[in-house]
Amino acid sequence: MSLLELSNVHVRYGAITALKGLDLRVEQGELVALVGSNGAGKTTTLSAIAGVHKASTGSIVFDGKPIHAKRSADIARRGIALVPEDRGIFPSLTIEENLRLGSYLVRDKKTVADELDRVFDRFPILKERAGQGAGTLSGGEQQQLAIARALLSQPRLLMLDEPSLGLSPTLVDRMFEIIQQLHEEGVTILLVEQNVTRALALANRAYVLTTGSLTASGTPQEIMDSIDITAAYLGGVQVAGTEG
Amino acid sequence: MDGVLQFILNSLSLGSVYALFALGLIMVFGILKLVNFAYGELIMVAGYTWFVLQGTLLPLVVVVLVAIVVAAFTSVVTERVAFRPVRSNSMNAMLITSFAVSTLLQNSALVFVSPRARAVDVPVFFHTNINLGGVQISVSNVVVILVSTLTLIGLLVLMQKTRLGITLRAAADDFRMLQLLGVRADQVIVSAFAISGVLAGIAGFLWISRIGSVSPTVGMAPLLIALIAIVVGGMNSLSGAIVGGFFLGTLTIALQLLLPQDMLAFRDAVIFAVVILVLVFRPQGIVKGRFATERIG
């Protein structure tokens, strides 16, 4: 049984159908990449899983239980963490307070302290600036904070929406290193990226979305092999991806 | 010198009550972007609780505590019964609901108590003066300043140091993200209404002890004051509400002092004119805050 399974998921915004019958699954321990151009429905997919936008038809099953009718807070409580594209930092809170909210669901104080230490080891900049306002952080630091905060909830599935967006080339490298590390440590990850080459280099499997439907899925090699079918589209994406 | 000190004390006293009014209103506004027009009625409810309990032998402190609890409870009940069911609808639905709740509570007081104002027994010592180094200070001013200072400190500690406070501030920043971290919207909103009710209860006690009576419409002036205070102080932060409250309080006392006798009737008109002037130069209010301006419910 897959950890996460989407079947025939449709999402509508008014008259616009952003997702047209998406099938997708993520197995325990996998790193799955979801790639595609702007407006393909990648963010919508994550929103639907996280319960921010409701699927109008279809089912989303997490760990054997349907979650598509649940509220986002209850979905988070089941172990799905979303790091949104805008990073969702609380600017009027300090970095430490942002992190404390990440471990909101973890009741055991010892676990919270241990996890916080691990996160500070992984992202030393956050430790240095723990008492500072989160609004003062740079884009790359905010991205680290957002991921750190998500990790503190000890998620069973970590969803990252464009983690490399807006970062300098050095930081992009660092970000993909972090993602790879997390994957190697056993964190199940669903990664949305415009930087297709980088995403495929890390992923166990990948899905290619085009205007709300899947155009390809499989191992990174299989996606690369089908590249001639979607060449124009992937080419465009790569140009867009290198801006970050 | 005596006059200056008197002016400062009066301004602090009135300003701190106004600041509490404003804080109670912005507590809910910060999170739901709802101006709760039923807020004034929480003050009224606190006042009537006082009125009803004054016949009993309970000491004033107990009566006041009960009044605060009743105001907080009323606030939570209005959230649960009236606001929650319409929360997913438009902002207008919420606004109209708050008018409906306000009217309903006012009319309940009208029907079950009396349309006329009822006197509350303000302790006599409130109206006495104490002599502090040759300066006469009214006890009521001291009580008001003391109670509101303690309340402000309490609120500050709650908002800055506790898990609930951090959650409430985060909700004002980005409510959607907070829910993505597993925090349930209902819990946060109910807490905000409860704190709003407590502030209304405390401020209501201070206000009503000042005017000495309670009537069905006693909450309308505080609501208006709170609204103006948060607009002029800045609607996007708690400090804006505090600044706005003290600004209005000081302005009111100053005009009371400076305006010639035959102009006093126009005091409020002058206040509004000053408020408009402030807003012309600082449309966001005196304090620029960080709350999200978009409503996510």
Chai-1 contact restraints between the chains, C-beta under 6 A:
chainA,res_idxA,chainB,res_idxB,connection_type,confidence,min_distance_angstrom,max_distance_angstrom,comment,restraint_id
A,S72,B,Q179,contact,1.0,0.0,6.0,A-B,restraint_1
A,S72,B,L180,contact,1.0,0.0,6.0,A-B,restraint_2
A,A73,B,Q179,contact,1.0,0.0,6.0,A-B,restraint_3
A,A73,B,G182,contact,1.0,0.0,6.0,A-B,restraint_4
A,A73,B,V183,contact,1.0,0.0,6.0,A-B,restraint_5
A,A73,B,R184,contact,1.0,0.0,6.0,A-B,restraint_6
A,A76,B,L180,contact,1.0,0.0,6.0,A-B,restraint_7
A,A76,B,G182,contact,1.0,0.0,6.0,A-B,restraint_8
A,R77,B,G182,contact,1.0,0.0,6.0,A-B,restraint_9
A,L82,B,L180,contact,1.0,0.0,6.0,A-B,restraint_10
A,G88,B,D174,contact,1.0,0.0,6.0,A-B,restraint_11
A,G88,B,M177,contact,1.0,0.0,6.0,A-B,restraint_12
A,F90,B,A170,contact,1.0,0.0,6.0,A-B,restraint_13
A,F90,B,D173,contact,1.0,0.0,6.0,A-B,restraint_14
A,F90,B,D174,contact,1.0,0.0,6.0,A-B,restraint_15
A,P91,B,R290,contact,1.0,0.0,6.0,A-B,restraint_16
A,S92,B,R169,contact,1.0,0.0,6.0,A-B,restraint_17
A,S92,B,D173,contact,1.0,0.0,6.0,A-B,restraint_18
A,S92,B,R290,contact,1.0,0.0,6.0,A-B,restraint_19
A,L93,B,R169,contact,1.0,0.0,6.0,A-B,restraint_20
A,L93,B,A170,contact,1.0,0.0,6.0,A-B,restraint_21
A,E97,B,I166,contact,1.0,0.0,6.0,A-B,restraint_22
A,L101,B,A170,contact,1.0,0.0,6.0,A-B,restraint_23
A,L101,B,L181,contact,1.0,0.0,6.0,A-B,restraint_24
A,Y104,B,L181,contact,1.0,0.0,6.0,A-B,restraint_25
A,Y104,B,G182,contact,1.0,0.0,6.0,A-B,restraint_26
A,Y104,B,V183,contact,1.0,0.0,6.0,A-B,restraint_27
A,L105,B,G182,contact,1.0,0.0,6.0,A-B,restraint_28
